[in-house]
Amino acid sequence: MLFYLILNMIDLLAWASFDNLFGDTSQYVKQSGLSLLHTCITAMIWVPYFRLSKRVKNTFVNE
């Protein structure tokens, strides 16, 4: 999930910097920004769940 978040950040920065090369990329920047927002919200929900959940710990951690 964190890798996908970083990948979306790179995508947004790339589209923002391509404006000089390809002309108007504002539509792609907007889509990348919305995708980044969606990924941030998803990560804010799932990362703490996987880190703190007793159910996940009982399933995936051998003690």
Jmol script that loads the backbone (N, CA, C; Angstrom):
load data "model"
ATOM      1  N   MET A   1       0.833  -1.183   0.000  1.00  0.00           N
ATOM      2  CA  MET A   1       0.000   0.000   0.000  1.00  0.00           C
ATOM      3  C   MET A   1       0.882   1.253   0.000  1.00  0.00           C
ATOM      4  N   LEU A   2       1.934   1.226   0.794  1.00  0.00           N
ATOM      5  CA  LEU A   2       2.819   2.397   0.837  1.00  0.00           C
ATOM      6  C   LEU A   2       3.585   2.564  -0.472  1.00  0.00           C
ATOM      7  N   PHE A   3       3.947   1.444  -1.099  1.00  0.00           N
ATOM      8  CA  PHE A   3       4.607   1.510  -2.404  1.00  0.00           C
ATOM      9  C   PHE A   3       3.680   2.151  -3.436  1.00  0.00           C
ATOM     10  N   TYR A   4       2.406   1.785  -3.418  1.00  0.00           N
ATOM     11  CA  TYR A   4       1.430   2.355  -4.344  1.00  0.00           C
ATOM     12  C   TYR A   4       1.254   3.856  -4.090  1.00  0.00           C
ATOM     13  N   LEU A   5       1.316   4.266  -2.834  1.00  0.00           N
ATOM     14  CA  LEU A   5       1.231   5.682  -2.486  1.00  0.00           C
ATOM     15  C   LEU A   5       2.419   6.444  -3.070  1.00  0.00           C
ATOM     16  N   ILE A   6       3.607   5.906  -2.922  1.00  0.00           N
ATOM     17  CA  ILE A   6       4.809   6.541  -3.477  1.00  0.00           C
ATOM     18  C   ILE A   6       4.744   6.573  -5.000  1.00  0.00           C
ATOM     19  N   LEU A   7       4.263   5.497  -5.601  1.00  0.00           N
ATOM     20  CA  LEU A   7       4.121   5.444  -7.050  1.00  0.00           C
ATOM     21  C   LEU A   7       3.150   6.516  -7.562  1.00  0.00           C
ATOM     22  N   ASN A   8       2.058   6.741  -6.854  1.00  0.00           N
ATOM     23  CA  ASN A   8       1.119   7.792  -7.241  1.00  0.00           C
ATOM     24  C   ASN A   8       1.731   9.180  -7.104  1.00  0.00           C
ATOM     25  N   MET A   9       2.556   9.379  -6.083  1.00  0.00           N
ATOM     26  CA  MET A   9       3.240  10.671  -5.927  1.00  0.00           C
ATOM     27  C   MET A   9       4.181  10.929  -7.099  1.00  0.00           C
ATOM     28  N   ILE A  10       4.922   9.903  -7.497  1.00  0.00           N
ATOM     29  CA  ILE A  10       5.839  10.035  -8.629  1.00  0.00           C
ATOM     30  C   ILE A  10       5.056  10.331  -9.909  1.00  0.00           C
ATOM     31  N   ASP A  11       3.931   9.658 -10.085  1.00  0.00           N
ATOM     32  CA  ASP A  11       3.081   9.876 -11.257  1.00  0.00           C
ATOM     33  C   ASP A  11       2.579  11.321 -11.311  1.00  0.00           C
ATOM     34  N   LEU A  12       2.129  11.837 -10.185  1.00  0.00           N
ATOM     35  CA  LEU A  12       1.642  13.223 -10.135  1.00  0.00           C
ATOM     36  C   LEU A  12       2.760  14.205 -10.461  1.00  0.00           C
ATOM     37  N   LEU A  13       3.932  14.004  -9.893  1.00  0.00           N
ATOM     38  CA  LEU A  13       5.060  14.893 -10.168  1.00  0.00           C
ATOM     39  C   LEU A  13       5.496  14.804 -11.630  1.00  0.00           C
ATOM     40  N   ALA A  14       5.435  13.605 -12.200  1.00  0.00           N
ATOM     41  CA  ALA A  14       5.821  13.445 -13.603  1.00  0.00           C
ATOM     42  C   ALA A  14       4.859  14.199 -14.513  1.00  0.00           C
ATOM     43  N   TRP A  15       3.557  14.034 -14.307  1.00  0.00           N
ATOM     44  CA  TRP A  15       2.599  14.740 -15.156  1.00  0.00           C
ATOM     45  C   TRP A  15       2.699  16.249 -14.986  1.00  0.00           C
ATOM     46  N   ALA A  16       2.969  16.705 -13.778  1.00  0.00           N
ATOM     47  CA  ALA A  16       3.118  18.139 -13.552  1.00  0.00           C
ATOM     48  C   ALA A  16       4.344  18.691 -14.269  1.00  0.00           C
ATOM     49  N   SER A  17       5.397  17.894 -14.382  1.00  0.00           N
ATOM     50  CA  SER A  17       6.612  18.371 -15.042  1.00  0.00           C
ATOM     51  C   SER A  17       6.557  18.198 -16.562  1.00  0.00           C
ATOM     52  N   PHE A  18       5.652  17.373 -17.079  1.00  0.00           N
ATOM     53  CA  PHE A  18       5.535  17.152 -18.521  1.00  0.00           C
ATOM     54  C   PHE A  18       4.814  18.279 -19.245  1.00  0.00           C
ATOM     55  N   ASP A  19       4.327  19.263 -18.525  1.00  0.00           N
ATOM     56  CA  ASP A  19       3.567  20.354 -19.139  1.00  0.00           C
ATOM     57  C   ASP A  19       4.376  21.063 -20.229  1.00  0.00           C
ATOM     58  N   ASN A  20       5.665  21.230 -20.006  1.00  0.00           N
ATOM     59  CA  ASN A  20       6.506  21.900 -20.997  1.00  0.00           C
ATOM     60  C   ASN A  20       6.723  21.041 -22.247  1.00  0.00           C
ATOM     61  N   LEU A  21       6.732  19.740 -22.089  1.00  0.00           N
ATOM     62  CA  LEU A  21       7.008  18.841 -23.210  1.00  0.00           C
ATOM     63  C   LEU A  21       5.769  18.533 -24.049  1.00  0.00           C
ATOM     64  N   PHE A  22       4.649  18.284 -23.397  1.00  0.00           N
ATOM     65  CA  PHE A  22       3.462  17.803 -24.103  1.00  0.00           C
ATOM     66  C   PHE A  22       2.321  18.807 -24.185  1.00  0.00           C
ATOM     67  N   GLY A  23       2.510  19.997 -23.704  1.00  0.00           N
ATOM     68  CA  GLY A  23       1.430  20.975 -23.733  1.00  0.00           C
ATOM     69  C   GLY A  23       0.582  20.882 -22.477  1.00  0.00           C
ATOM     70  N   ASP A  24      -0.717  21.037 -22.659  1.00  0.00           N
ATOM     71  CA  ASP A  24      -1.634  21.080 -21.524  1.00  0.00           C
ATOM     72  C   ASP A  24      -1.863  19.674 -20.958  1.00  0.00           C
ATOM     73  N   THR A  25      -1.319  19.436 -19.790  1.00  0.00           N
ATOM     74  CA  THR A  25      -1.500  18.142 -19.122  1.00  0.00           C
ATOM     75  C   THR A  25      -2.340  18.290 -17.863  1.00  0.00           C
ATOM     76  N   SER A  26      -3.105  19.363 -17.755  1.00  0.00           N
ATOM     77  CA  SER A  26      -3.857  19.623 -16.526  1.00  0.00           C
ATOM     78  C   SER A  26      -4.882  18.531 -16.239  1.00  0.00           C
ATOM     79  N   GLN A  27      -5.465  17.933 -17.276  1.00  0.00           N
ATOM     80  CA  GLN A  27      -6.434  16.856 -17.066  1.00  0.00           C
ATOM     81  C   GLN A  27      -5.744  15.651 -16.413  1.00  0.00           C
ATOM     82  N   TYR A  28      -4.538  15.331 -16.872  1.00  0.00           N
ATOM     83  CA  TYR A  28      -3.805  14.199 -16.316  1.00  0.00           C
ATOM     84  C   TYR A  28      -3.320  14.491 -14.898  1.00  0.00           C
ATOM     85  N   VAL A  29      -2.940  15.739 -14.644  1.00  0.00           N
ATOM     86  CA  VAL A  29      -2.519  16.135 -13.300  1.00  0.00           C
ATOM     87  C   VAL A  29      -3.702  16.011 -12.342  1.00  0.00           C
ATOM     88  N   LYS A  30      -4.878  16.432 -12.796  1.00  0.00           N
ATOM     89  CA  LYS A  30      -6.076  16.333 -11.962  1.00  0.00           C
ATOM     90  C   LYS A  30      -6.402  14.874 -11.661  1.00  0.00           C
ATOM     91  N   GLN A  31      -6.340  14.007 -12.666  1.00  0.00           N
ATOM     92  CA  GLN A  31      -6.615  12.588 -12.457  1.00  0.00           C
ATOM     93  C   GLN A  31      -5.583  11.958 -11.525  1.00  0.00           C
ATOM     94  N   SER A  32      -4.328  12.328 -11.686  1.00  0.00           N
ATOM     95  CA  SER A  32      -3.280  11.802 -10.811  1.00  0.00           C
ATOM     96  C   SER A  32      -3.459  12.293  -9.382  1.00  0.00           C
ATOM     97  N   GLY A  33      -3.868  13.536  -9.230  1.00  0.00           N
ATOM     98  CA  GLY A  33      -4.123  14.085  -7.900  1.00  0.00           C
ATOM     99  C   GLY A  33      -5.274  13.380  -7.207  1.00  0.00           C
ATOM    100  N   LEU A  34      -6.343  13.104  -7.952  1.00  0.00           N
ATOM    101  CA  LEU A  34      -7.473  12.379  -7.374  1.00  0.00           C
ATOM    102  C   LEU A  34      -7.082  10.947  -7.015  1.00  0.00           C
ATOM    103  N   SER A  35      -6.269  10.330  -7.850  1.00  0.00           N
ATOM    104  CA  SER A  35      -5.789   8.990  -7.559  1.00  0.00           C
ATOM    105  C   SER A  35      -4.907   8.992  -6.310  1.00  0.00           C
ATOM    106  N   LEU A  36      -4.073  10.003  -6.171  1.00  0.00           N
ATOM    107  CA  LEU A  36      -3.227  10.124  -4.989  1.00  0.00           C
ATOM    108  C   LEU A  36      -4.077  10.327  -3.742  1.00  0.00           C
ATOM    109  N   LEU A  37      -5.114  11.153  -3.838  1.00  0.00           N
ATOM    110  CA  LEU A  37      -6.019  11.377  -2.714  1.00  0.00           C
ATOM    111  C   LEU A  37      -6.711  10.069  -2.319  1.00  0.00           C
ATOM    112  N   HIS A  38      -7.187   9.340  -3.303  1.00  0.00           N
ATOM    113  CA  HIS A  38      -7.839   8.053  -3.031  1.00  0.00           C
ATOM    114  C   HIS A  38      -6.873   7.083  -2.356  1.00  0.00           C
ATOM    115  N   THR A  39      -5.650   7.038  -2.832  1.00  0.00           N
ATOM    116  CA  THR A  39      -4.652   6.146  -2.253  1.00  0.00           C
ATOM    117  C   THR A  39      -4.303   6.568  -0.827  1.00  0.00           C
ATOM    118  N   CYS A  40      -4.222   7.868  -0.567  1.00  0.00           N
ATOM    119  CA  CYS A  40      -3.934   8.354   0.789  1.00  0.00           C
ATOM    120  C   CYS A  40      -5.039   7.951   1.761  1.00  0.00           C
ATOM    121  N   ILE A  41      -6.283   8.129   1.346  1.00  0.00           N
ATOM    122  CA  ILE A  41      -7.411   7.769   2.208  1.00  0.00           C
ATOM    123  C   ILE A  41      -7.415   6.265   2.463  1.00  0.00           C
ATOM    124  N   THR A  42      -7.178   5.483   1.418  1.00  0.00           N
ATOM    125  CA  THR A  42      -7.137   4.034   1.568  1.00  0.00           C
ATOM    126  C   THR A  42      -6.002   3.614   2.499  1.00  0.00           C
ATOM    127  N   ALA A  43      -4.838   4.219   2.341  1.00  0.00           N
ATOM    128  CA  ALA A  43      -3.695   3.889   3.203  1.00  0.00           C
ATOM    129  C   ALA A  43      -3.960   4.303   4.649  1.00  0.00           C
ATOM    130  N   MET A  44      -4.628   5.429   4.847  1.00  0.00           N
ATOM    131  CA  MET A  44      -4.941   5.884   6.202  1.00  0.00           C
ATOM    132  C   MET A  44      -5.877   4.911   6.915  1.00  0.00           C
ATOM    133  N   ILE A  45      -6.671   4.184   6.171  1.00  0.00           N
ATOM    134  CA  ILE A  45      -7.582   3.215   6.768  1.00  0.00           C
ATOM    135  C   ILE A  45      -6.893   1.864   6.962  1.00  0.00           C
ATOM    136  N   TRP A  46      -6.256   1.334   5.915  1.00  0.00           N
ATOM    137  CA  TRP A  46      -5.771  -0.039   5.934  1.00  0.00           C
ATOM    138  C   TRP A  46      -4.436  -0.230   6.633  1.00  0.00           C
ATOM    139  N   VAL A  47      -3.516   0.709   6.532  1.00  0.00           N
ATOM    140  CA  VAL A  47      -2.206   0.529   7.162  1.00  0.00           C
ATOM    141  C   VAL A  47      -2.342   0.416   8.685  1.00  0.00           C
ATOM    142  N   PRO A  48      -3.067   1.318   9.358  1.00  0.00           N
ATOM    143  CA  PRO A  48      -3.224   1.122  10.811  1.00  0.00           C
ATOM    144  C   PRO A  48      -3.982  -0.161  11.158  1.00  0.00           C
ATOM    145  N   TYR A  49      -4.952  -0.520  10.339  1.00  0.00           N
ATOM    146  CA  TYR A  49      -5.689  -1.764  10.597  1.00  0.00           C
ATOM    147  C   TYR A  49      -4.753  -2.964  10.580  1.00  0.00           C
ATOM    148  N   PHE A  50      -3.916  -3.061   9.563  1.00  0.00           N
ATOM    149  CA  PHE A  50      -3.003  -4.194   9.476  1.00  0.00           C
ATOM    150  C   PHE A  50      -1.923  -4.143  10.556  1.00  0.00           C
ATOM    151  N   ARG A  51      -1.561  -2.963  10.993  1.00  0.00           N
ATOM    152  CA  ARG A  51      -0.523  -2.853  12.019  1.00  0.00           C
ATOM    153  C   ARG A  51      -1.065  -3.130  13.421  1.00  0.00           C
ATOM    154  N   LEU A  52      -2.331  -2.801  13.688  1.00  0.00           N
ATOM    155  CA  LEU A  52      -2.841  -2.859  15.047  1.00  0.00           C
ATOM    156  C   LEU A  52      -3.856  -3.972  15.307  1.00  0.00           C
ATOM    157  N   SER A  53      -4.381  -4.571  14.275  1.00  0.00           N
ATOM    158  CA  SER A  53      -5.455  -5.547  14.439  1.00  0.00           C
ATOM    159  C   SER A  53      -4.966  -6.846  15.074  1.00  0.00           C
ATOM    160  N   LYS A  54      -5.685  -7.298  16.092  1.00  0.00           N
ATOM    161  CA  LYS A  54      -5.354  -8.572  16.724  1.00  0.00           C
ATOM    162  C   LYS A  54      -5.676  -9.728  15.782  1.00  0.00           C
ATOM    163  N   ARG A  55      -6.724  -9.589  14.996  1.00  0.00           N
ATOM    164  CA  ARG A  55      -7.093 -10.638  14.044  1.00  0.00           C
ATOM    165  C   ARG A  55      -5.982 -10.844  13.009  1.00  0.00           C
ATOM    166  N   VAL A  56      -5.441  -9.746  12.494  1.00  0.00           N
ATOM    167  CA  VAL A  56      -4.353  -9.841  11.519  1.00  0.00           C
ATOM    168  C   VAL A  56      -3.113 -10.435  12.182  1.00  0.00           C
ATOM    169  N   LYS A  57      -2.835  -9.996  13.394  1.00  0.00           N
ATOM    170  CA  LYS A  57      -1.661 -10.506  14.113  1.00  0.00           C
ATOM    171  C   LYS A  57      -1.789 -12.010  14.356  1.00  0.00           C
ATOM    172  N   ASN A  58      -2.972 -12.473  14.731  1.00  0.00           N
ATOM    173  CA  ASN A  58      -3.172 -13.895  14.954  1.00  0.00           C
ATOM    174  C   ASN A  58      -3.075 -14.707  13.681  1.00  0.00           C
ATOM    175  N   THR A  59      -3.390 -14.096  12.571  1.00  0.00           N
ATOM    176  CA  THR A  59      -3.362 -14.800  11.299  1.00  0.00           C
ATOM    177  C   THR A  59      -1.974 -14.842  10.675  1.00  0.00           C
ATOM    178  N   PHE A  60      -1.247 -13.725  10.708  1.00  0.00           N
ATOM    179  CA  PHE A  60      -0.025 -13.591   9.923  1.00  0.00           C
ATOM    180  C   PHE A  60       1.282 -13.554  10.719  1.00  0.00           C
ATOM    181  N   VAL A  61       1.230 -13.549  12.043  1.00  0.00           N
ATOM    182  CA  VAL A  61       2.452 -13.448  12.843  1.00  0.00           C
ATOM    183  C   VAL A  61       2.604 -14.720  13.663  1.00  0.00           C
ATOM    184  N   ASN A  62       3.758 -15.343  13.560  1.00  0.00           N
ATOM    185  CA  ASN A  62       4.069 -16.523  14.374  1.00  0.00           C
ATOM    186  C   ASN A  62       4.837 -16.090  15.598  1.00  0.00           C
ATOM    187  N   GLU A  63       4.325 -16.420  16.757  1.00  0.00           N
ATOM    188  CA  GLU A  63       5.029 -16.044  17.993  1.00  0.00           C
ATOM    189  C   GLU A  63       5.559 -17.255  18.690  1.00  0.00           C
TER     190      GLU A  63
END
end "model"
wireframe off; spacefill off
backbone 0.3
color backbone group
